[in-house]
Amino acid sequence: MKTEFDLIVIGGGPGGYVAALRGAQLGLRTALIEKDDQLGGTCLLRGCIPTKALLHAAEVWRLCSKGARTFGIQVPEATFDWGKIQKRRSLATVKGSKGVALLLAEAEVTVLRGHGRLEGPGQVRVEGEDVPHWITAPKIILATGSTPAGLPGVEVDGDRILNSDHLLACQEVPASMIVLGAGAVGVELASVMQSFGCRVTLVEMENQVLPLEDADCAGEVAQALKRQGMKVHTGTKAREIETTADGVKCILDDRASGVRTEVEAAVLLAAVGRRPATRDLGLDTVDVVVDRRGYLQVDSAMQTPQQGLYAIGDIVPTPQLAHVASHEALVAVNHAAGQTVVPVRYNRVPSCTYSHPEVASVGLTEAAATAAGHLVSCGRFPFSALGKASILNEPRGFIKVISDQESGRVLGVHMVGARVTEMIAAATTAFGFGADLETWSEVIHPHPTLSEALGEALLAAVGRPLHGGGA
């Protein structure tokens, strides 16, 4: 028995459920297939939301255990209950998932539980608890997301050697931990565990933590993590990883000096990236191109070579960010429905890391701008010069504006410090509208706020620093 739809979406994450909602808004009879018990995908269930819930708990703990006395407030014998912290993390995901389910129900999207597999153009087999059945639609969107990448030759057992899924659900804070990979996931989870007393060794093969961020921001974060007691190794490769009776140990090779160090810890977290979740998706039954890393190739409308078949989110070679997947969903559905399509402008996508301190950016790094042939000008302003930062006792960090000297065009904005993941939206808006440096520098920022640092950095970039900012 086959059921006909106008649009089928496989995957219920921030790409998939947004695609289904948009399809329903445009009058398409839409079905969403999700294999998990809950809707929301990796971001909501095992990624963005639970991680940020733990990060906020860590921030509250730092304030109560150490920082409150700075403000004249005594918190005697502060303690934390990891079980309750984890319960709150779980509640955040459950609440979010129920919200997604409600939105889809109100939009009259048909939600099918089970594994969706392509059975040729326009056809999907749904395998769930009930008898498998087939559904058809002229338009299909693949939004199956990603899973944590493993370590070659090493078993991620969930006991001693963990991935991010395991660590987020851990029943107690490990006494010590080696984190392999200092991208956003590795740095955020290292920051959480370090805050709650875990002794963390952070290892990154590239020459800086947060390899995709501006080098100045990465350097500021690395120094902050070291001040917090974390051991940070960059330009370092881990090898000979093995479990022991008490935990795990590995050999670290410094790529520049050749110095070899043995480190041990209770657990090891593999945070070395994510891989597209396309296993048993039936890609061999349709006309698609898959690169050597497993990503599907799509055009600017997110369509594969198979007409009517689209792919979005972590299974295509674009930034693995929830907000990117959601915007790719809108592009795909609009094209599928014959609407006007505005391709995603990936050079204007904001990026955030919710560590302590936070990092946020949009546009080119200084190194990338220089490599692209721009004659670069940089304006920079430290939070230490702001009244609001002093009030919050968060003086560390800065905002950096990168522009082209010849055209005056802003090329990138980079932030590190308190609350910058909230402030990057203002920069992204102006950047997205193509505001030139001179015009943007005239924008008034309220006082006293942390956002004043952006205004001051812009003034520094045009050569008119007001309160001591500079290049």
C-alpha positions in Angstrom: 0.0 0.0 0.0 1.4 3.4 -1.0 0.4 6.8 0.4 1.0 9.8 -1.8 2.3 13.2 -0.6 3.5 16.3 -2.3 6.7 16.5 -0.1 8.5 13.9 2.0 11.2 14.9 4.5 13.5 12.3 6.0 14.9 13.6 9.3 13.3 15.6 12.1 16.2 17.9 13.1 16.5 21.7 12.6 16.7 21.2 8.9 14.0 18.5 8.5 11.3 19.9 10.7 11.7 23.4 9.3 11.5 22.0 5.8 8.2 20.2 6.8 6.8 23.3 8.4 7.6 25.4 5.4 6.2 22.8 3.0 2.9 22.8 4.9 2.8 26.6 4.9 3.1 26.5 1.1 0.1 24.1 0.8 2.1 21.0 0.2 0.8 17.8 1.6 3.8 16.9 3.7 5.2 13.8 5.5 8.1 13.8 8.0 9.9 10.6 8.8 11.9 10.4 12.0 13.6 7.3 13.4 14.2 8.7 17.0 11.5 8.5 19.7 11.7 12.3 20.0 11.7 15.1 17.3 14.4 17.7 17.1 17.5 15.9 15.8 21.0 16.1 17.1 20.9 19.8 17.9 18.0 19.5 20.3 18.5 16.0 21.6 22.3 15.4 21.7 23.9 18.7 20.7 23.2 22.4 20.9 20.5 22.5 23.6 21.8 20.0 26.1 25.3 21.3 25.8 24.2 24.9 26.4 22.1 23.7 29.4 25.2 22.3 31.0 27.3 25.3 30.1 24.7 27.6 31.8 24.8 25.4 34.9 28.6 25.7 34.8 28.3 29.5 34.7 25.9 29.6 37.7 28.3 27.2 39.6 31.3 29.4 38.9 29.4 32.5 40.1 28.2 30.8 43.3 31.4 29.0 44.2 33.9 31.7 43.4 32.5 34.8 41.8 29.7 36.0 44.0 32.0 37.4 46.7 33.3 39.9 44.1 29.9 41.5 44.2 29.7 41.5 48.0 27.4 38.4 48.1 28.2 35.4 50.3 27.2 31.9 49.2 28.3 29.7 52.1 29.3 26.1 51.3 28.1 26.2 47.7 27.7 22.7 46.3 26.3 21.2 43.1 24.1 18.2 42.4 25.1 16.7 39.1 22.0 14.5 39.0 19.8 17.5 39.1 21.9 19.3 36.6 21.5 16.4 34.2 17.8 16.3 35.0 17.4 19.9 33.9 19.4 19.2 30.8 17.0 16.4 30.0 13.9 18.5 30.7 15.2 21.2 28.2 15.4 18.6 25.4 12.0 17.1 26.2 10.3 20.5 26.3 11.9 21.5 23.0 11.0 18.2 21.4 7.4 18.5 22.5 7.3 22.0 21.0 8.5 20.7 17.7 5.8 18.0 17.7 3.1 20.6 18.5 4.3 22.9 15.6 4.1 20.0 13.2 0.7 18.9 14.4 -0.7 22.4 14.1 0.7 22.6 10.6 -1.0 19.2 9.8 2.3 17.5 8.8 2.0 13.8 8.9 4.8 12.4 11.2 5.8 8.8 10.5 8.1 7.0 13.0 10.7 4.7 11.6 13.7 4.5 9.3 13.1 6.1 5.9 14.9 4.6 2.9 14.8 5.7 -0.7 13.4 3.1 -3.1 14.1 4.9 -6.3 13.0 8.4 -7.5 10.0 9.7 -5.6 9.6 6.6 -3.4 10.4 6.0 0.3 10.1 2.8 2.3 9.3 3.5 6.0 10.5 0.8 8.4 9.1 1.1 11.9 7.5 -1.0 14.6 4.5 -1.6 12.3 4.5 -3.3 9.0 6.8 -1.5 6.5 5.0 0.7 4.0 5.8 2.9 1.1 5.1 6.5 0.5 5.6 8.6 -2.6 6.1 12.2 -3.5 7.5 14.1 -6.4 9.7 16.1 -4.0 11.9 14.5 -1.3 14.3 16.3 1.1 17.0 14.3 2.9 17.9 15.8 6.3 19.4 12.9 8.2 22.1 14.9 10.0 25.4 13.5 11.3 26.9 11.3 14.0 30.2 11.8 16.0 33.2 10.7 14.1 35.3 7.9 15.6 39.0 7.4 16.1 40.8 5.2 13.6 41.7 1.9 15.2 40.1 2.8 18.5 36.8 1.6 19.9 34.6 4.3 21.3 33.1 2.1 24.0 31.1 4.7 26.0 32.9 3.6 29.1 36.5 4.9 28.9 36.5 6.3 25.4 33.5 8.5 24.8 31.9 10.6 22.1 29.9 13.8 22.8 26.6 11.7 23.1 28.1 9.7 25.9 29.6 12.6 27.8 26.4 14.7 27.7 24.5 11.8 29.4 27.2 10.9 31.9 26.0 10.1 35.4 29.0 11.7 37.2 31.7 14.2 36.4 34.9 12.3 35.6 37.9 13.0 37.7 40.0 13.7 34.7 39.6 13.7 30.9 41.6 13.9 27.7 39.7 15.8 25.0 40.9 15.1 21.4 39.8 17.9 19.2 39.5 21.6 20.1 36.8 22.6 17.8 33.6 24.1 19.2 32.3 20.7 20.6 35.6 19.9 22.2 36.2 23.3 23.7 32.6 23.6 25.0 32.5 20.2 26.7 36.0 20.7 28.1 34.9 24.0 29.5 31.9 22.4 31.2 33.8 19.6 32.8 36.7 21.8 33.9 34.2 24.1 35.6 32.8 21.2 37.7 36.2 20.0 38.8 37.4 17.6 36.1 41.1 17.9 35.3 41.1 18.4 31.5 43.8 18.0 28.9 42.7 19.5 25.6 44.6 18.3 22.5 44.3 19.8 19.0 46.3 18.7 15.9 46.1 22.2 14.3 48.2 25.1 15.6 45.4 26.8 17.5 42.3 25.9 19.5 39.1 26.6 17.5 40.9 26.2 14.1 38.1 27.9 12.1 38.2 31.1 14.2 40.4 34.1 13.9 43.8 33.5 15.4 43.6 36.4 17.9 40.3 35.0 19.3 41.7 31.5 19.5 44.7 32.7 21.3 42.6 34.6 23.9 40.5 31.5 24.5 43.5 29.3 24.9 45.0 31.6 27.5 41.7 31.7 29.4 41.4 27.9 29.4 45.0 27.7 30.8 44.2 30.2 33.5 41.3 28.0 34.5 43.7 25.1 35.0 43.2 23.3 31.8 46.3 21.8 30.0 46.2 22.8 26.3 48.3 21.2 23.6 48.0 22.6 20.1 50.0 21.4 17.0 49.8 18.0 18.7 48.8 14.6 17.5 47.6 11.8 19.8 48.7 8.2 19.1 48.8 4.9 20.8 45.5 5.3 22.6 44.7 2.5 25.0 42.4 1.8 27.9 43.9 0.7 31.3 42.6 -0.7 34.5 42.1 2.9 35.8 41.2 4.8 32.7 42.9 5.6 29.4 46.3 6.8 28.3 47.8 8.1 25.1 51.0 9.4 23.6 51.0 13.1 22.5 53.5 14.1 19.8 54.3 17.8 19.4 54.5 18.2 15.6 56.9 21.1 15.7 59.4 19.9 18.3 58.9 16.2 18.1 58.6 16.0 21.9 56.6 13.0 23.0 54.5 13.0 26.2 52.4 10.3 27.8 49.1 11.5 29.4 46.6 9.5 31.4 43.0 10.3 32.5 39.9 8.6 33.7 38.2 9.0 30.3 39.0 10.2 26.8 36.5 12.3 24.7 36.7 12.0 20.9 35.7 15.4 19.6 37.3 15.1 16.2 34.3 16.0 14.1 31.1 14.5 12.8 30.3 12.4 9.8 27.2 12.5 7.6 24.4 10.0 8.6 23.6 8.5 5.2 23.9 4.8 6.0 21.1 2.6 4.6 19.5 5.7 3.0 19.0 4.0 -0.4 21.3 6.4 -2.2 22.2 3.7 -4.6 18.7 3.8 -6.0 18.8 7.4 -7.2 21.1 9.7 -9.1 23.3 11.4 -6.5 27.0 12.3 -6.2 28.7 11.5 -2.9 32.2 12.8 -2.3 35.0 10.8 -0.6 34.0 12.1 2.8 30.4 10.9 2.4 28.8 14.3 1.7 26.1 14.7 -1.0 26.7 17.2 -3.7 23.9 19.7 -4.3 23.4 22.9 -6.4 22.5 26.4 -5.0 18.9 25.2 -4.6 20.1 22.3 -2.5 19.0 19.9 -5.2 21.0 16.7 -6.1 21.4 15.6 -9.7 18.2 13.6 -9.2 15.5 16.0 -10.1 13.1 16.5 -7.1 15.6 15.1 -4.6 17.2 17.6 -2.2 19.7 17.3 0.6 20.3 19.8 3.5 22.2 20.1 6.8 25.0 17.9 7.9 24.9 15.6 5.0 26.1 18.3 2.5 29.5 20.0 2.7 28.4 23.2 4.3 28.9 24.5 7.8 27.5 21.9 10.3 25.3 24.4 12.2 21.7 24.2 13.1 20.9 27.7 11.7 22.5 26.8 8.4 20.4 23.6 8.1 17.2 25.6 8.8 18.0 28.1 6.1 19.0 25.4 3.6 15.6 23.9 4.4 13.8 27.1 3.3 15.8 27.2 0.1 15.0 23.6 -0.8 11.3 23.8 0.0 10.9 27.1 -1.8 12.5 25.6 -4.9 10.4 22.4 -4.6 7.3 24.5 -4.5 8.2 26.7 -7.4 8.8 29.8 -5.2 11.6 32.4 -5.6 14.9 31.0 -4.3 17.6 33.0 -2.6 20.6 30.7 -2.1 22.2 30.6 1.3 25.1 33.1 1.5 27.6 31.0 3.4 30.0 33.9 3.8 27.5 35.6 6.0 26.8 32.8 8.4 27.6 33.5 12.1 29.5 31.0 14.2 29.4 30.7 18.0 31.3 28.8 20.6 29.7 28.9 24.1 32.8 28.2 26.2 34.1 30.5 29.0 34.9 32.9 27.4 32.5 32.8 24.5 33.5 33.2 20.9 31.4 34.5 18.0 32.2 35.5 14.4 30.9 36.3 11.0 32.9 36.7 7.8 36.5 36.3 7.0 39.3 35.9 9.5 42.3 38.2 9.2 44.4 35.4 7.7 41.7 34.4 5.2 41.1 38.0 4.2 44.8 38.5 3.6 45.1 35.2 1.7 42.2 36.4 -0.5 44.2 39.4 -1.6 42.6 42.1 0.5 44.7 44.9 1.9 43.4 44.5 5.4 42.7 47.0 8.1 41.7 45.9 11.6 40.0 47.8 14.4 40.0 46.3 17.9 38.6 47.2 21.2 39.0 45.4 24.6 36.2 44.7 27.0 38.5 45.8 29.8 37.9 49.4 28.8 34.1 49.1 29.2 32.1 50.1 32.3 29.6 47.3 31.7 32.4 44.7 31.6 33.7 46.0 34.8 30.3 45.8 36.4 29.9 42.2 35.3 33.5 41.4 36.4 34.1 40.1 32.8 37.0 42.3 31.6 38.6 39.8 29.3 38.1 39.7 25.6 37.7 42.0 22.7 35.9 42.7 19.4 37.8 42.9 16.2 36.5 44.4 12.9 38.3 43.4 9.7 37.9 45.6 6.6 39.3 46.2 3.1 41.4 49.4 3.1 40.6 50.2 -0.5 36.9 49.7 -0.6 36.0 50.3 3.1 33.9 47.1 3.0 33.7 45.1 6.2 35.1 41.6 5.7 34.6 40.1 9.1 33.7 40.7 12.7 35.2 38.5 15.5 34.4 38.6 19.2 35.6 36.8 22.3 34.3 37.5 25.8 31.1 37.5 27.8 27.8 37.4 26.0 29.3 37.7 22.5 27.2 34.9 21.2 24.2 37.2 21.7 25.9 40.3 20.3 27.0 38.7 17.0 23.5 39.0 15.7 23.8 42.8 15.4 27.1 42.4 13.5 25.6 39.7 11.3 22.6 41.9 10.4 24.8 44.9 9.3 27.2 42.6 7.6 24.4 40.8 5.8 23.1 44.1 4.4 26.5 45.0 3.2 27.0 48.1 5.4 30.2 49.9 4.6 32.6 50.6 7.3 32.1 54.4 7.4 28.3 54.2 7.6 28.4 51.4 10.1 30.8 53.3 12.4 28.1 56.0 12.8 25.6 53.6 14.3 24.9 54.5 18.0 25.4 51.8 20.6 23.7 52.1 24.0 25.6 52.9 27.1 26.4 51.1 29.4 26.5 47.8 27.4 29.0 45.3 26.2 27.8 46.1 22.7 29.7 49.4 22.9 32.8 47.5 22.2 31.5 46.9 18.6 31.0 50.6 18.1 34.4 51.4 19.4 36.0 48.7 17.3 34.3 50.2 14.2 35.6 53.6 15.1 39.1 52.2 15.5 38.8 50.5 12.1 38.1 53.9 10.4 41.0 55.5 12.2 39.0 57.4 14.8 39.4 55.5 18.0 37.5 57.2 20.8 38.4 55.4 24.0 41.8 53.9 23.2 41.0 51.1 20.7 43.4 50.4 18.0 44.6 48.1 15.2 
